[in-house]
Amino acid sequence: MLVFLLAAFLLSLPFRYVGEGEAYSATLLGLAFVGIALILPGMVFGAVLGARTYRVENALGARAGAGVGAAAGLAGYLFFSLIGDLPLMAVPPVVSLGLLLYALFARGQDLRRRRQMILLASALSVLSGVAAFLLDFDPIALLGALISVASGAAGGYVGGVGYARAGGDAMIPPGSTIRPRGTRQKPR
């Protein structure tokens, strides 16, 4: 979440000097609200996920984290920005967030099925966002959504790298074999 907030700040910083800074203020305040509103539940879900996770390859963990982070960033931003103006349009992002949580926490699902759920969640968020922008286009809200997606992807990438390194020998997936470590040579 801290990487999300840092990326949101850095990505919106150039807009501080465009016009009178309205885009910077509106975008950064909206994204800070999203980040702060999601930080406590995100920490709880992250702790639960970290407690039951298996190690994966770095590249797979980073890619999966970036994809889930981008989808969660868009769904979270849309939910918090649409709940006041267009409450019915806020339902698909809630379903999208539910699908993302299920994809992360479902123990009995294989990787292909989880990927399909994440793609469905992403599609729901994108369609909801497109419909909302067609009904009430606001360039600052579009900028906020794009920065939220990029920030979520950056935060998810970092989380995915951590996910790849989580656990110990007790967290090796079932059926895997542990390669014995080679003998270390003492430094001379």
C-alpha positions as CSV (number, residue, x, y, z in Angstrom):
1,M,0.0,0.0,0.0
2,L,2.9,2.3,0.7
3,V,4.3,1.7,-2.8
4,F,0.8,2.4,-4.2
5,L,0.8,5.8,-2.4
6,L,4.3,6.6,-3.4
7,A,3.7,5.7,-7.1
8,A,0.4,7.8,-7.0
9,F,2.3,10.8,-5.7
10,L,5.2,10.5,-8.2
11,L,2.9,9.9,-11.2
12,S,0.6,12.8,-10.3
13,L,3.5,15.2,-9.4
14,P,4.0,16.5,-13.0
15,F,0.4,17.7,-13.0
16,R,1.1,20.0,-10.1
17,Y,2.6,22.5,-12.5
18,V,-0.1,22.2,-15.2
19,G,-2.8,24.9,-15.0
20,E,-3.5,25.9,-11.4
21,G,-2.8,22.4,-10.0
22,E,-6.4,21.2,-10.0
23,A,-5.5,17.9,-11.6
24,Y,-2.8,17.3,-9.1
25,S,-4.9,18.2,-6.1
26,A,-8.0,16.3,-7.2
27,T,-6.1,13.2,-8.3
28,L,-3.7,13.0,-5.3
29,L,-6.5,13.6,-2.8
30,G,-8.7,10.9,-4.4
31,L,-5.9,8.4,-4.6
32,A,-4.8,9.1,-1.0
33,F,-8.4,8.5,0.2
34,V,-8.5,5.2,-1.7
35,G,-5.1,4.2,-0.3
36,I,-5.9,5.2,3.3
37,A,-9.4,3.6,3.1
38,L,-7.9,0.3,1.9
39,I,-4.7,0.2,3.9
40,L,-6.1,-1.5,7.1
41,P,-8.2,-4.1,5.2
42,G,-5.3,-4.6,2.9
43,M,-2.9,-5.3,5.7
44,V,-5.3,-7.8,7.3
45,F,-5.8,-9.6,4.0
46,G,-2.1,-9.5,3.3
47,A,-1.3,-11.1,6.6
48,V,-3.9,-13.8,6.1
49,L,-2.6,-14.4,2.5
50,G,1.0,-14.4,3.7
51,A,0.2,-17.0,6.4
52,R,-1.0,-19.5,3.9
53,T,1.0,-18.8,0.8
54,Y,3.4,-21.0,-1.1
55,R,6.6,-19.8,-2.7
56,V,6.5,-19.2,-6.4
57,E,9.1,-18.1,-9.0
58,N,10.0,-14.4,-8.8
59,A,8.8,-13.7,-12.3
60,L,5.4,-15.4,-11.8
61,G,4.8,-13.7,-8.4
62,A,5.8,-10.3,-9.8
63,R,3.5,-10.6,-12.9
64,A,0.6,-11.9,-10.9
65,G,1.0,-9.2,-8.3
66,A,1.2,-6.4,-10.9
67,G,-2.0,-7.8,-12.6
68,V,-3.9,-8.1,-9.4
69,G,-2.7,-4.7,-8.2
70,A,-3.8,-3.0,-11.4
71,A,-7.2,-4.6,-11.3
72,A,-7.6,-3.8,-7.6
73,G,-6.4,-0.2,-8.1
74,L,-9.0,0.4,-10.8
75,A,-11.8,-1.3,-8.9
76,G,-11.0,0.5,-5.7
77,Y,-10.8,3.9,-7.4
78,L,-14.0,3.3,-9.3
79,F,-15.9,2.2,-6.2
80,F,-14.9,5.2,-4.1
81,S,-15.4,7.7,-7.0
82,L,-18.8,6.2,-8.2
83,I,-20.5,5.5,-4.9
84,G,-21.6,9.1,-4.4
85,D,-22.4,10.1,-8.0
86,L,-23.6,6.9,-9.7
87,P,-24.3,4.3,-7.0
88,L,-25.5,1.6,-9.4
89,M,-22.3,1.8,-11.3
90,A,-20.4,1.1,-8.1
91,V,-21.7,-2.5,-8.0
92,P,-19.5,-4.0,-10.7
93,P,-16.3,-2.8,-8.9
94,V,-17.5,-4.5,-5.7
95,V,-18.1,-7.7,-7.6
96,S,-14.6,-7.3,-9.1
97,L,-13.0,-6.8,-5.7
98,G,-14.8,-9.9,-4.5
99,L,-13.6,-12.0,-7.4
100,L,-10.0,-10.8,-6.8
101,L,-10.2,-11.8,-3.2
102,Y,-11.6,-15.2,-4.1
103,A,-8.8,-15.7,-6.7
104,L,-6.2,-14.9,-4.0
105,F,-7.7,-17.0,-1.2
106,A,-9.2,-20.0,-3.0
107,R,-7.1,-23.0,-2.0
108,G,-8.8,-25.6,-4.3
109,Q,-8.5,-23.6,-7.5
110,D,-5.6,-24.1,-10.0
111,L,-3.6,-21.3,-11.5
112,R,-5.6,-21.2,-14.8
113,R,-8.9,-20.8,-13.0
114,R,-7.5,-18.1,-10.8
115,R,-6.2,-16.3,-13.8
116,Q,-9.7,-16.4,-15.4
117,M,-11.2,-14.9,-12.3
118,I,-8.7,-12.1,-12.3
119,L,-9.4,-11.4,-16.0
120,L,-13.1,-11.4,-15.3
121,A,-12.6,-9.0,-12.4
122,S,-10.5,-6.7,-14.6
123,A,-13.1,-6.8,-17.4
124,L,-15.9,-5.9,-15.0
125,S,-13.9,-2.9,-13.7
126,V,-13.0,-1.7,-17.2
127,L,-16.5,-2.0,-18.4
128,S,-17.8,-0.2,-15.4
129,G,-15.3,2.6,-15.8
130,V,-16.0,3.0,-19.5
131,A,-19.7,3.2,-18.8
132,A,-19.2,5.7,-16.0
133,F,-17.0,7.9,-18.3
134,L,-19.5,7.7,-21.1
135,L,-22.2,8.9,-18.7
136,D,-20.2,11.6,-17.1
137,F,-16.8,12.3,-18.6
138,D,-14.3,14.1,-16.4
139,P,-10.7,14.3,-17.5
140,I,-9.4,14.6,-14.0
141,A,-11.3,11.4,-13.0
142,L,-9.8,9.6,-16.0
143,L,-6.4,10.8,-15.0
144,G,-7.1,9.5,-11.5
145,A,-8.2,6.1,-12.8
146,L,-5.1,5.8,-15.0
147,I,-2.7,6.8,-12.1
148,S,-4.6,4.4,-9.8
149,V,-4.1,1.5,-12.2
150,A,-0.4,2.3,-12.6
151,S,0.1,2.8,-8.9
152,G,-1.8,-0.4,-8.1
153,A,0.4,-2.3,-10.6
154,A,3.5,-0.9,-9.0
155,G,2.3,-1.8,-5.5
156,G,1.2,-5.3,-6.7
157,Y,4.5,-5.9,-8.4
158,V,6.3,-5.2,-5.1
159,G,3.8,-7.4,-3.2
160,G,4.2,-10.1,-5.8
161,V,7.9,-10.2,-5.3
162,G,7.3,-10.5,-1.5
163,Y,4.7,-13.2,-2.2
164,A,7.3,-15.1,-4.2
165,R,9.7,-15.0,-1.3
166,A,7.1,-15.8,1.4
167,G,7.1,-18.8,3.6
168,G,9.9,-21.2,4.5
169,D,10.5,-24.9,3.9
170,A,7.1,-25.6,5.4
171,M,5.5,-23.6,2.6
172,I,6.8,-25.6,-0.3
173,P,3.9,-26.6,-2.5
174,P,2.6,-30.2,-2.2
175,G,4.4,-32.6,-4.5
176,S,7.5,-30.4,-4.9
177,T,11.0,-31.6,-4.1
178,I,13.5,-29.6,-2.3
179,R,16.9,-29.4,-4.1
180,P,19.7,-30.0,-1.6
181,R,22.0,-27.1,-1.2
182,G,25.5,-27.5,-2.4
183,T,28.3,-27.4,0.0
184,R,29.6,-23.9,0.6
185,Q,33.2,-23.3,0.2
186,K,34.8,-21.3,3.0
187,P,36.1,-17.9,1.9
188,R,39.9,-17.8,1.7
